[in-house]
Amino acid sequence: MPVEAEATAARPARAGARAAQSPVMVNGRFRVHKLTGMQRYANELVSRFEDRVEVIEPKAKLKGPRGHAWEQFALPWRTGWNLLWSPCNSGPRWYTRQVVTIHDMFPLDYPEWFHSGFVRGFRAVVPPLIRRARHIIAVSHYTKQRIVETTGIPEDRITVVHSGVGEQFRVQPAEAAAAARRAIGLPDGSYFLSVSSLEPRKNVRRILDAWERALPHLPPDTWLVLAGGAGSGTVFAGLDLRRPPERVLFPGYLDDKFLPGLYAGATGFVFPSLAEGFGFPPLEAMACGAPVLCANTSSLLEVAASAAVLVNPLDVAQIARGIVDIALDANLRYVYRLRGLAQAEKFSWDTAARQTWEVLEHEREKLRIGRGRS
């Protein structure tokens, strides 16, 4: 059904007086996209809310401009004038009965990482959305700070709720690690792992440069696995990887069938990202028992804390030195494995769901009795 027809077919019955009895509506646009960080976040929380929420999603798998049009025009008419939760950094900008989860403000902070058209769209939608929404959920204190500084909204309109780590990311049996190796065609020997979309923010070029520096100091059967799909051509600016150094494997996007085993079998996990709104991969790696090396910037300082080898993501020599230290020092690996396991235990999807629901329920109650923003 065309977006315009879908919008016309579902005019809302104004149900403000019944808001407390109605389920919270959820912006379900995330369901048309591949499972990455924001989509994982939305899926984990929605699965815990059960029948307390109603997910509204496009009737067709609308992406790009048609997906944006559906979100801005069709979605609001299908909410029944109830509270809407938009979990993935976007939402209908004029709909005020809305709580929005913001994961990052990177298109404003670092526009050079994105295509100019995406940056223009982000500027047109997200700051007005944040200012008009009833409340904002930020996935880290770093993201909250960036929201305040870029939009000027009061801090008390933002609640920080950290994301969690899925139950599938746990210490794995040896056969799971072996199966993951076979699945991606990884030769025998040890390996370092990095998981991310191949986009400028993830600092892939410096990972490869650091690997090239580290190679002469590593055992000859040690590999680097760079797992992840290419960033969307309509969102991210181009990434020139040139010719990679020796012993680097690009297996592409990996789903959860093999990812936990690959984390668990790694000598170390490498994640010198230039900036993260939260940063799922380091925590997932920690939960699977891999020693982690990550950047000392943005939200990674609060997520990884002292449980990772922290490096300056702009310093190739420092990244290379961290890789070599982890590869050659068994005691260092043991210490950071234990620290990582303990750190990952602090992040729970059950806790994230409880804290998020408290925000949603509070805003729904204010709507019911007619207080606050409407």
N, C-alpha and C positions, 0 to 999 in steps of 0.2 A: 504494500500500500504506500503511495507517495506520502512524504512527510506532511504536506499541507492537508491531504485528505485525512490522515490519521489524527491530526490536530483537531480538525473540524468535527470528526466523528466522536470525540470524547470530551465534550464540554463539561466542566466540573460542576457538581452540585456543591454549593458552599456548605461545608460541614465543620466549620470552626467550633460550633458548640459540642460536636461529638469527637473532637480531636483526641481526647484522652482515651476514648474507647477504640479508636481506629488504629490500625498498625502504622508504624512509621514507614513512609514510602522510601525506597532506595533507588537512586539513579543507577540503572543497570547497564549503562553503556559499556562498562568494563568487561561484560561477558562476550563481547564480539572481538576482543583482542587476545593475543597470545599471552600466556601466563608469565609475567615478569613481576617486578617488585610491587607496583601498585595494584595489579590484578590479584596477586597472591594475598595482599592485605585485605582487599574487599571480600574475596572468597572466604578467607579464614573467619572474618567477623560475621559475615552474613550467615554462614553455616551454624554459628553459635547463637544467633538471634532467633532462629527457627521461625515460628509463626507470629512473632512480635513485629516482623517487618514484611512488607510486600515489595518485591523487586519489580521495577518497571523497566523493560528492555525493548529495544526496537524489534518490530516484527520481522525485519530483514537484517542481515549482518551489515549494517551501515557503518562505513568508515570514512575518514577524510571529511571533505566539506559536507557530504550528506549526513554523516554522523553528527557533526557540529550543529547542522540545521535541526536535526531531530531533537538534540539535547536542548537547544535554545527555544524551540517553538512547540514541538509536539509533547515533549516530556511534561512541561508545566501543566498542560491541560489534562493530563492523565493522573495528576496527584490527588484530585478530589479536594483540593485546598487544604490538605493535611500537611504535616511536617515532612519535609523531604531531606534525606541525608545523601549528599553527593560525596562518595568516598575517594575519588581519584583525581583531585587537583583541578576539577572543572565542574561546571554546572550551569543552569540557566541564570544568567546574570541579573535578570529583573525579578526573579522569584524570591521574595524576602522570607518566606516561611521555610527556611533552609539552614541546615548545618552542613558545613563543607570541611572535608579533611584536605589539608594542604601538605604535600610531601616535600615540595621545594619551590624556590622562586628563581631557578637558574636562568630561564629565558630573559629575565630582567637583569640578573647579576652578571651573566656571561653570555650576552647575545651572540658573540662570535662563535659559539659552539653549535648554533642552530641556524637553519635556513631563515632568511629574512621574513618570509611569509608567515612562518610559524611564530616568530617573535612578535610580528604585528598582531596576529590573532590573539596571542597570549596577553599582550598589553591591553587589547580591546576588551577582553572577557574577564581575566582573572582579578586584577585590582578592583574593578567595580563589583564583581561577585563577592569578594572578601568584605568590602565596605558595606554591602547591603545585606549580607547573610546575618541571621540571628546570632550565630556563634561559629567559631572556627576551632577545629581540632588540628594541632600540629604534631607531627610524628617525632619531633625532637625539640630540645630547647634551642638548638641552632636554627631550625626552621622557624620557630616562633620569633626569634630575634630578627630574622630576615623579613618576616611578614610585617612586623612593627616598623622596621626601618624603611621598607619600600611602600607601605600603604598608609602609615600614620594612624592605624586604628589603636585603641587603648589595649594594653596588655590583658586587662581583665575580660576581654572578649575572646581570648584564646586560651584553650586548655591543651597542655602537652600530654599526649598518650603515646608512649613508646609502643612500637610494633613487637611482635613475638617471633618465636622460632617454632616451626612446624614439628610435630611429633615424628615425622619421617626422618628428620635430621638428628640422628643419634649415632653413637659408636656402632659400627657395623661389623658383622662377622667377616672373616677373611674371604669367604666365597663371594660376598657381595662386591668387595673391592676387585676381585679377580674377574667377575662378570662384567663390571664396568670397564675394565681395561680391554677385555676382549671386544666389547661392543664398539669401542672407538678405535680399535686397531693400534693400541699403544704397545710399543715393544717392551721387552723385559727390562728391568732395572728400576731405579727410583725416579720420581718425578715431582715437580712443583706444579701447582694448579692455580689458575686464575679464572674466575667466572664473571663475565660481564658482557653487556652488549658492546660491540666494537664501534665505539663512538669517541669523539675527542675527550670528553670529560673523564673517561675511564683510564686515560694516560697510557694507552697501549703502546704507543711509540716508545715511551721511556721504559716500559717493562722490557721490550725487546732489546733496547740499547743496553739496559742493565744486565740482561741475560747474556748478551754478547761479551760484556766485560767479565762476567762471572765464569763463563765456560772454561777458561784455562785452569781454574782453581777447583773445578767440580769433578767428581768421578765420571769416567767416560761413558757410563751408561745412564746418566741423569738427563731427563727430558723436561721440557716446559710444555704444559698443556694450557692453551688459551681457549676456553670454552665460552661460547656465546654467539648469537647471531649478529648480523650486521644491523646497525641502527637504521631506523626508517629513513628512506631517502627524502621523504616529505618533511621530516622533522630536523634531522641532524645534518650539520655541515660535513663535507667529505673528510675522510681520514686516509692519509697516505701512509701505508705500512711499508712501502717499498719491498725489497727482498728481505725476508726474515733471516735471522742467523740460523746456525745448525741446531738440530735436535729440538725443533719447535713443532707442535702438532696443533692444528686448528680443527677440532671435531664439530664445530658449529653449535647450534642451540641444543641443549640437553634437558630433557624433562626429569621429573622426580624418580623415574624408574631406575636411572643409573647415577644421578647426581650424588646422593648420599654415599654410595660406595666409592665414588671417585674422590670425594672429600676425604673419606676415612683412610684411603690408601696413600694419600699424598704425604711426601716428606715435609712439605710446607705449603701454605696458601699465601699467594701474593696479591695484594690489593692496594696499590698506591694511587687510588682515585683522587682526582683533583678536588672534588667536592661531592658530598652525599647528603641528601635530606635525612636519611636514616642509615642505610647500608646493610642489606640483608646478607650478602655472601660471607663477610667475615664472621658473623654470628653463626651462620649455618655451618661453616667450616669448624669453628670452635666446638659446636655441639657434636660434631662427628669426630672430634679428637685430633684435628690437624693443628699444628702450630701456625700462627698467623703473623704475617708481616703486613702492616697497612699504614696508610698516611696519617700524619699527625694533624689533620685539618678537619674543619667543619664538624659534622655530627659524629665522625669516627672517634673523636676524642671522648665523647660521652658513651658511645656504644661499646668500643673496644677497651677503653680505659687502659689499665696497666696489664691487661691480659694479652697484649700483642706487642711484637717488636715494631715500634713506631718510627717512621722515617719521613723525611721531607720529600714529598712527591715530585719536587722539581730537581732533586739531586740524584742524578743517575748513579753516581759513585756510591752514595749511601744505600740506595736500593740494592745495588750489586753486592755490597758488603753484607747487607742483611741476609741475602740469599745464601751467600757462601757460609756465613756463620751458622745458619740453620742447618745447612747441608752437612757440615763437618763436626758440629758440636752436639753430641747425643744428649748431654745433660741440659743444654739450652732447649732442645726440642721437648724434653721431658717436663721442664719447668713450665714452658708455655702451653703445653698440652693440658696440664692440670689447671693452670690459670684460666685457659680458654673454656674448659668444661664448666668450671665454677661460674664464670661470667655469663655463659649462655643460659644457665639456670635462672638468671635474674629476669629473663625476657620471656613472657608467657602470653600466648594468644588468649587464654582464658582471662587473664588479668586485663589485657587490652580490650577484650569484649566487655567485661564488667565496667571498666572506666568509661568506655565509649557510650555504653547504654545509659550510664548515669547522666551524661551530658544530654543525650537525646531525650530521655525521660523528663529531665528538668526543663528543657525548652518546650516540650509538648505540654507540660503542666502550665507553664506560663502562657502558652497560647490558649489553653482551655479557660483560664480565668481572666484572659484579656489583658495581661500585663506585658510590658516590654515591647520589642519590635514586632510589628505585624505586617 
